[in-house]
Amino acid sequence: MRSSVPRLVIAAPSSGSGKTTVATGLMAAFASRGLAVSPHKVGPDYIDPGYHALATGRVGRNLDAYLCGAELIGPLFTHGARGCDLAVVEGVMGLYDGAAGEGELASTAHVAKLLRAPVVLVVDASSQSRSVAALVHGFASWDPEVRVAGVILNKVGSDRHEAMLREALDASGVSVLGVLRRAPQVDTPSRHLGLVPVAERRPEAEAAVAAMAAQVSDGCDLDALMALARSAGALPGAAWDAAGTVASPNRDHPTRPDGKRAPVVAVAGGEAFTFSYAEHTELLTAAGAEVVTFDPLRDEQLPEGTGGLVIGGGFPEVYAPELSANEPMRKAVAELAFGGAPVAAECAGLLYLARELDGRPMCGVIDAVARMHERLTLGYRDAVAVSDSALAPAGTRMRGHEFHRTVVEPGAGAAPAWGVRAPERRVEGFVQRGVHASYLHTHWASEPGVARRFVERCLTS
């Protein structure tokens, strides 16, 4: 099987150049033409894919060569883009910025090469004119295996400014495929961990995405961009398949051996818990679970028949008063956890399971306190499971990502979740009864046995 879905990678010289505006605007503009657009994001970012999903009506998916391995980028892309007319891939940071100390690994350039996709460079031209040609030439010539085939000039001030930029770029060999003027209505608000997620501001986010689509439609040559997307090379190999990778004997059976229904795995959602990878739900379903979303902010009970719980990342620190006030849900979570059911909690989930967050009572499953901190903890991590858990046996190696401005004290329990190698050797997280709680975000596609083991524990707990 070979994927021939037309595709573009939207990159930039640095963060803050306008990648999200352009990528999301392109997705929405092409979708408004009636095309099925597959949205993707390079790296571990959870927030941008929410805006991508709003623009396309399809789930936003991540392509992370560090978390998943380079060998899975093509299959995961082909899986997500199956049946689509076009795929738009938003890059991360600057085009050549990858995992610290790992060369090109997990950079936008690395993923573009793995996808055999042309790159469109978004350049913030607000403070330059002729120098833009040197910048674009440098990025286009740095790695001959990366095909920088077009540029979109962002934050252009006037017709005269545009003319100067175009004249400078005439000799660069890189086509100008769009020119965007400054437009405050496309801006999205940010806070301590980046953009505010769609789930927290849906009406405003819808208006912003519509503005992005209008700006891109007016300022970009969509036909030329589509022609460029069609020039992407075919990708060999089969699409990633959740059922095939899980290979669980339970996946084809809606009932347990004792005649009861398939295990219900409740997954936290709503405004406070917006970080998740689509593949996690697909893997849990393939392993035989019935996945049901619940909202710890508003629901007072877990879904009926819940046998396992997944609480991913998000912003519980923003909603600490409301989460604390929902005492029935906190008690329901604690009762499930203390009863031995499997519980997988990452970052925000860890904070929610703690005794308190910023002085407010939480679920009390983990004997630790959490609070906001001025320091940002950010980066990829190599990890090994220290303790047997509902997710993995001790010794399992996985890669993860940390991204938070909170601390938990103590940082590890008597049975830690992970041993982490960088930036310093340490243990972190908590394993107790069926609970696995940690700051580390992981991508289960890299180790599908995690989902299989979790569902099997749901059957036996």
C-alpha positions as CSV (number, residue, x, y, z in Angstrom):
1,M,0.0,0.0,0.0
2,R,1.3,3.5,-0.9
3,S,-0.1,6.8,0.3
4,S,-0.4,9.4,-2.4
5,V,-2.5,11.9,-0.4
6,P,-1.4,15.4,-1.5
7,R,0.3,17.1,1.4
8,L,2.1,20.3,2.6
9,V,4.3,21.0,5.6
10,I,3.9,24.5,6.9
11,A,7.1,25.6,8.6
12,A,8.8,28.8,9.8
13,P,12.2,30.1,10.7
14,S,11.2,30.4,14.4
15,S,8.2,30.2,16.7
16,G,5.9,33.2,16.6
17,S,6.1,33.6,12.8
18,G,2.5,32.7,12.2
19,K,2.6,28.9,11.5
20,T,-0.6,28.2,13.4
21,T,-2.5,31.0,11.7
22,V,-1.4,30.0,8.2
23,A,-1.8,26.2,8.7
24,T,-5.2,26.5,10.3
25,G,-6.3,29.1,7.8
26,L,-5.3,26.8,4.9
27,M,-7.1,23.8,6.5
28,A,-10.3,25.9,6.8
29,A,-10.0,27.5,3.4
30,F,-9.5,24.2,1.6
31,A,-12.3,22.6,3.7
32,S,-14.6,25.4,2.6
33,R,-14.0,24.3,-1.0
34,G,-15.5,20.9,-0.1
35,L,-12.2,19.1,0.3
36,A,-11.6,16.5,3.0
37,V,-8.6,17.9,4.8
38,S,-6.5,15.9,7.1
39,P,-4.9,18.0,9.9
40,H,-1.5,17.1,11.5
41,K,0.9,18.7,13.9
42,V,4.6,18.0,14.3
43,G,5.7,17.4,17.9
44,P,3.8,16.8,21.1
45,D,1.6,19.9,21.1
46,Y,-2.0,19.2,22.2
47,I,-3.5,22.6,21.7
48,D,-3.0,23.4,18.0
49,P,-4.7,20.2,16.9
50,G,-7.9,21.5,18.6
51,Y,-7.9,24.5,16.3
52,H,-7.1,22.2,13.3
53,A,-10.0,20.0,14.2
54,L,-12.3,23.0,14.3
55,A,-11.0,24.1,10.8
56,T,-11.5,20.7,9.2
57,G,-14.1,18.7,11.1
58,R,-11.6,15.9,11.5
59,V,-9.6,14.9,14.6
60,G,-6.2,16.7,14.8
61,R,-3.3,14.2,14.9
62,N,0.3,14.6,16.0
63,L,3.4,13.3,14.2
64,D,6.3,13.0,16.7
65,A,9.4,11.2,15.6
66,Y,10.8,11.3,19.2
67,L,7.8,9.9,21.0
68,C,6.8,7.4,18.4
69,G,10.0,6.8,16.4
70,A,10.8,7.8,12.9
71,E,9.5,4.5,11.5
72,L,5.9,5.3,12.6
73,I,5.6,8.7,11.1
74,G,4.6,7.5,7.6
75,P,2.2,4.8,8.9
76,L,0.6,7.2,11.4
77,F,0.2,9.9,8.7
78,T,-1.3,7.4,6.2
79,H,-3.7,6.2,8.9
80,G,-4.9,9.8,9.7
81,A,-5.1,10.9,6.1
82,R,-6.9,7.9,4.7
83,G,-9.6,9.0,2.3
84,C,-8.7,12.7,2.3
85,D,-8.1,15.0,-0.6
86,L,-5.3,17.0,1.1
87,A,-3.2,16.9,4.3
88,V,-1.8,20.0,5.9
89,V,1.0,19.4,8.5
90,E,1.9,22.3,10.8
91,G,5.5,22.3,12.0
92,V,7.0,23.0,15.4
93,M,9.3,25.8,16.4
94,G,11.8,26.6,13.6
95,L,12.1,24.4,10.6
96,Y,15.4,22.7,11.7
97,D,14.8,22.7,15.5
98,G,14.5,19.2,16.9
99,A,14.9,17.4,20.2
100,A,17.7,18.9,22.3
101,G,21.1,17.3,21.6
102,E,19.6,14.9,19.0
103,G,20.4,16.7,15.7
104,E,17.4,16.8,13.4
105,L,15.4,14.2,15.3
106,A,11.7,15.3,15.6
107,S,12.2,18.6,13.8
108,T,9.8,19.8,11.2
109,A,12.5,19.2,8.6
110,H,12.9,15.6,9.8
111,V,9.2,14.9,9.5
112,A,9.0,16.6,6.1
113,K,11.7,14.3,4.8
114,L,10.0,11.2,6.3
115,L,6.7,12.3,4.6
116,R,8.4,13.2,1.3
117,A,6.5,16.5,1.5
118,P,7.2,20.0,0.1
119,V,7.7,22.7,2.7
120,V,6.1,26.1,2.7
121,L,8.0,28.6,4.8
122,V,6.0,31.2,6.8
123,V,8.1,34.3,7.3
124,D,7.3,37.2,9.6
125,A,8.2,40.1,7.4
126,S,7.2,42.8,9.7
127,S,10.7,44.1,10.4
128,Q,12.6,43.4,7.2
129,S,12.6,44.0,3.5
130,R,15.5,42.8,1.3
131,S,17.0,40.7,4.1
132,V,14.1,38.3,3.6
133,A,15.8,36.9,0.5
134,A,18.9,35.9,2.5
135,L,16.8,34.3,5.2
136,V,14.7,32.3,2.8
137,H,17.8,31.3,0.7
138,G,19.5,30.1,3.9
139,F,16.6,27.9,5.0
140,A,16.1,26.6,1.5
141,S,19.7,25.6,1.0
142,W,20.7,24.4,4.5
143,D,19.6,20.8,3.8
144,P,19.2,19.7,0.2
145,E,16.9,16.9,1.2
146,V,14.3,19.4,2.5
147,R,12.3,20.9,-0.3
148,V,11.4,24.4,0.6
149,A,9.2,25.1,-2.3
150,G,7.3,28.2,-1.4
151,V,7.1,31.1,1.0
152,I,4.1,32.9,2.6
153,L,5.0,36.4,3.8
154,N,3.2,37.2,7.0
155,K,2.5,40.6,8.7
156,V,3.3,42.6,5.6
157,G,2.6,46.3,6.3
158,S,1.7,47.9,3.0
159,D,1.6,47.5,-0.8
160,R,5.1,49.1,-1.0
161,H,6.4,46.7,1.6
162,E,5.0,43.8,-0.3
163,A,6.6,45.0,-3.6
164,M,10.0,45.3,-1.8
165,L,9.7,41.8,-0.4
166,R,8.7,40.3,-3.8
167,E,11.5,42.0,-5.6
168,A,14.1,40.7,-3.1
169,L,12.7,37.2,-3.4
170,D,12.7,37.1,-7.2
171,A,16.2,35.8,-7.4
172,S,15.8,33.3,-4.6
173,G,14.2,30.5,-6.6
174,V,11.5,30.1,-4.0
175,S,8.0,31.1,-5.1
176,V,5.9,33.6,-3.1
177,L,2.6,31.7,-2.6
178,G,1.0,34.2,-0.3
179,V,1.1,37.6,1.3
180,L,-0.8,38.2,4.6
181,R,-1.3,41.6,6.2
182,R,-1.5,42.2,9.9
183,A,-4.9,41.1,11.1
184,P,-5.6,41.2,14.9
185,Q,-8.9,39.3,14.5
186,V,-6.9,36.1,13.8
187,D,-5.0,36.3,17.0
188,T,-5.7,33.7,19.7
189,P,-5.0,34.4,23.4
190,S,-2.2,32.7,25.2
191,R,-1.3,32.0,28.8
192,H,1.3,30.0,30.8
193,L,1.5,27.0,28.5
194,G,0.6,28.5,25.1
195,L,-2.7,29.1,23.3
196,V,-6.0,28.8,25.2
197,P,-7.6,25.5,24.1
198,V,-10.6,25.5,21.8
199,A,-12.7,23.8,24.5
200,E,-12.4,26.8,26.7
201,R,-13.4,29.4,24.1
202,R,-15.3,27.7,21.4
203,P,-17.4,30.6,20.0
204,E,-14.4,32.9,20.0
205,A,-12.2,30.1,18.5
206,E,-14.8,29.5,15.7
207,A,-14.7,33.2,14.8
208,A,-10.9,33.3,14.9
209,V,-10.7,30.2,12.6
210,A,-13.2,31.8,10.2
211,A,-11.0,34.9,10.1
212,M,-7.9,32.8,9.5
213,A,-9.7,31.1,6.5
214,A,-10.8,34.4,5.1
215,Q,-7.3,36.0,5.4
216,V,-5.6,33.0,3.8
217,S,-8.1,32.7,1.0
218,D,-7.6,36.4,0.2
219,G,-3.9,36.4,0.5
220,C,-2.7,33.0,-0.7
221,D,-2.7,31.3,-4.1
222,L,-4.7,28.2,-3.1
223,D,-4.5,26.6,-6.5
224,A,-0.7,26.9,-6.6
225,L,-0.5,25.5,-3.0
226,M,-2.8,22.5,-4.1
227,A,-0.6,21.9,-7.1
228,L,2.5,21.9,-4.8
229,A,0.8,19.5,-2.4
230,R,0.2,17.1,-5.3
231,S,3.9,17.0,-6.0
232,A,4.6,15.1,-2.8
233,G,6.2,11.7,-3.3
234,A,4.3,8.6,-2.6
235,L,4.8,7.0,0.8
236,P,5.5,3.2,0.8
237,G,4.2,0.9,3.5
238,A,0.9,0.2,5.2
239,A,-1.1,2.5,7.3
240,W,-0.9,2.2,11.1
241,D,-3.7,0.0,12.4
242,A,-4.8,0.0,16.0
243,A,-6.3,-3.4,15.9
244,G,-3.3,-5.0,14.3
245,T,-0.8,-3.4,16.7
246,V,-2.8,-4.3,19.8
247,A,-3.5,-7.9,18.7
248,S,-5.7,-8.5,21.7
249,P,-8.0,-11.6,21.8
250,N,-10.6,-9.5,23.6
251,R,-10.9,-6.8,20.9
252,D,-13.5,-8.7,18.8
253,H,-15.7,-9.6,21.7
254,P,-18.2,-7.1,23.1
255,T,-18.6,-9.2,26.2
256,R,-16.3,-10.6,28.9
257,P,-15.7,-14.3,29.3
258,D,-18.2,-14.2,32.3
259,G,-20.9,-12.8,30.0
260,K,-20.7,-9.2,31.2
261,R,-20.3,-6.3,28.9
262,A,-16.9,-5.1,27.6
263,P,-15.0,-3.0,30.1
264,V,-15.9,0.6,30.2
265,V,-12.9,2.9,30.2
266,A,-13.8,6.4,31.2
267,V,-11.6,9.2,29.7
268,A,-11.6,12.6,31.2
269,G,-12.6,15.5,28.9
270,G,-14.2,18.9,29.1
271,E,-12.4,22.2,29.6
272,A,-10.0,21.1,32.3
273,F,-8.7,18.0,30.5
274,T,-8.1,18.7,26.8
275,F,-4.8,17.0,26.1
276,S,-5.1,13.6,24.4
277,Y,-3.8,11.7,21.4
278,A,-6.5,10.2,19.2
279,E,-4.6,7.0,18.9
280,H,-5.0,6.3,22.6
281,T,-8.8,6.0,22.3
282,E,-8.4,3.9,19.1
283,L,-6.0,1.5,20.9
284,L,-8.2,1.1,23.9
285,T,-11.2,0.4,21.6
286,A,-9.1,-2.1,19.6
287,A,-8.1,-3.8,22.8
288,G,-11.8,-4.4,23.6
289,A,-12.8,-1.5,25.7
290,E,-15.9,0.7,25.5
291,V,-14.4,4.2,25.7
292,V,-16.7,6.8,27.3
293,T,-15.8,10.5,27.8
294,F,-16.8,12.3,31.0
295,D,-16.3,15.8,32.4
296,P,-14.8,16.1,35.9
297,L,-16.0,19.7,36.1
298,R,-19.7,19.0,35.6
299,D,-20.5,15.3,35.8
300,E,-21.1,14.1,39.4
301,Q,-20.6,10.4,38.7
302,L,-18.4,8.3,36.5
303,P,-20.0,6.6,33.4
304,E,-22.1,3.6,34.3
305,G,-20.0,0.4,34.6
306,T,-16.6,2.2,34.6
307,G,-13.9,-0.4,35.1
308,G,-10.9,1.8,34.2
309,L,-10.0,5.5,34.2
310,V,-7.7,7.6,31.9
311,I,-7.1,11.2,33.0
312,G,-4.8,13.0,30.6
313,G,-3.3,16.4,30.4
314,G,-4.9,19.8,30.5
315,F,-5.3,22.8,32.9
316,P,-6.7,21.7,36.2
317,E,-4.8,24.6,37.8
318,V,-7.1,27.0,35.9
319,Y,-10.2,25.2,37.1
320,A,-9.1,24.1,40.6
321,P,-12.0,25.8,42.4
322,E,-14.6,24.1,40.2
323,L,-12.9,20.7,40.3
324,S,-12.6,20.9,44.1
325,A,-16.3,22.0,44.4
326,N,-17.5,18.9,42.5
327,E,-17.1,16.7,45.6
328,P,-19.3,13.9,44.2
329,M,-17.0,13.3,41.3
330,R,-13.9,13.5,43.5
331,K,-15.3,10.9,45.7
332,A,-16.3,8.7,42.8
333,V,-12.8,8.8,41.4
334,A,-11.3,8.0,44.8
335,E,-13.6,5.1,45.4
336,L,-12.8,3.6,42.0
337,A,-9.0,4.1,42.5
338,F,-9.0,2.7,46.1
339,G,-11.0,-0.2,44.9
340,G,-8.1,-1.3,42.7
341,A,-9.4,-0.4,39.2
342,P,-6.8,0.6,36.7
343,V,-6.2,4.4,36.5
344,A,-3.8,6.1,34.1
345,A,-3.1,9.7,34.9
346,E,-0.7,12.0,33.1
347,C,0.3,15.5,34.2
348,A,-3.1,17.2,34.8
349,G,-4.4,13.8,35.9
350,L,-1.6,13.5,38.5
351,L,-2.6,16.9,39.9
352,Y,-6.3,15.9,40.0
353,L,-5.5,12.7,41.9
354,A,-3.3,14.6,44.5
355,R,-4.5,15.5,48.0
356,E,-4.7,19.1,47.0
357,L,-3.9,21.6,44.2
358,D,-3.0,25.2,45.2
359,G,-4.6,24.5,48.6
360,R,-7.9,23.2,47.3
361,P,-8.9,19.6,48.0
362,M,-8.7,17.2,45.0
363,C,-9.3,13.5,44.8
364,G,-6.8,12.4,47.5
365,V,-5.8,9.3,45.7
366,I,-2.1,10.3,45.8
367,D,-0.7,11.4,49.1
368,A,1.0,14.5,47.6
369,V,0.2,18.2,47.2
370,A,0.5,20.2,43.9
371,R,0.9,23.9,43.4
372,M,1.7,26.3,40.6
373,H,5.4,27.2,40.1
374,E,7.1,30.0,38.3
375,R,9.5,27.6,36.5
376,L,8.5,26.0,33.2
377,T,9.4,22.3,33.0
378,L,9.6,21.4,29.3
379,G,11.3,18.7,27.3
380,Y,11.5,15.2,25.9
381,R,12.4,12.4,28.3
382,D,13.8,8.9,28.0
383,A,12.1,6.8,30.7
384,V,12.0,3.3,32.1
385,A,9.2,1.8,34.2
386,V,10.4,1.4,37.7
387,S,7.4,-0.5,39.1
388,D,5.0,-3.0,37.7
389,S,1.7,-1.2,36.9
390,A,-1.5,-1.4,35.0
391,L,0.3,0.2,32.1
392,A,3.5,-1.7,31.8
393,P,5.8,-4.2,33.6
394,A,8.9,-2.9,35.3
395,G,11.7,-2.4,32.8
396,T,9.5,-1.2,30.0
397,R,11.3,1.7,28.1
398,M,9.3,4.5,26.7
399,R,9.9,8.1,25.6
400,G,7.8,10.9,26.9
401,H,7.4,14.7,27.2
402,E,7.0,17.0,30.1
403,F,5.3,20.4,29.9
404,H,4.0,22.1,33.1
405,R,4.4,25.0,35.5
406,T,3.5,23.0,38.6
407,V,5.3,20.9,41.1
408,V,4.1,17.9,43.1
409,E,5.6,17.2,46.6
410,P,6.8,14.6,47.0
411,G,7.7,14.0,43.4
412,A,7.6,10.2,43.7
413,G,5.9,7.6,45.8
414,A,7.2,4.5,47.5
415,A,6.8,2.7,44.1
416,P,7.7,5.3,41.5
417,A,6.3,5.3,38.0
418,W,9.3,6.1,35.9
419,G,13.1,6.5,36.1
420,V,14.0,9.4,33.9
421,R,17.4,10.0,32.4
422,A,17.3,13.6,31.4
423,P,17.9,16.4,32.2
424,E,19.0,14.6,35.4
425,R,18.6,11.1,36.6
426,R,15.6,10.8,38.9
427,V,12.5,8.8,39.7
428,E,9.1,10.4,39.5
429,G,5.4,9.5,39.7
430,F,3.3,7.1,41.7
431,V,2.2,3.4,41.3
432,Q,-0.2,2.1,43.9
433,R,-3.0,-0.4,43.6
434,G,-4.1,0.0,40.0
435,V,-3.0,3.7,39.7
436,H,-0.2,4.9,37.5
437,A,0.2,8.7,37.9
438,S,3.1,10.7,36.4
439,Y,4.0,14.0,34.9
440,L,5.2,12.2,31.7
441,H,3.0,12.4,28.6
442,T,3.5,9.3,26.4
443,H,2.3,8.2,23.0
444,W,0.9,4.7,23.2
445,A,1.3,4.0,19.5
446,S,5.0,3.6,20.3
447,E,4.2,0.8,22.8
448,P,0.7,-0.5,22.1
449,G,1.0,-3.2,24.7
450,V,0.2,-0.4,27.2
451,A,-3.4,-0.3,26.0
452,R,-3.7,-4.0,25.8
453,R,-2.4,-4.4,29.4
454,F,-4.6,-1.7,30.7
455,V,-7.8,-3.2,29.2
456,E,-6.8,-6.7,30.5
457,R,-6.4,-5.2,34.0
458,C,-9.9,-3.7,33.6
459,L,-11.2,-7.3,33.0
460,T,-9.6,-8.7,36.0
461,S,-9.8,-5.9,38.6
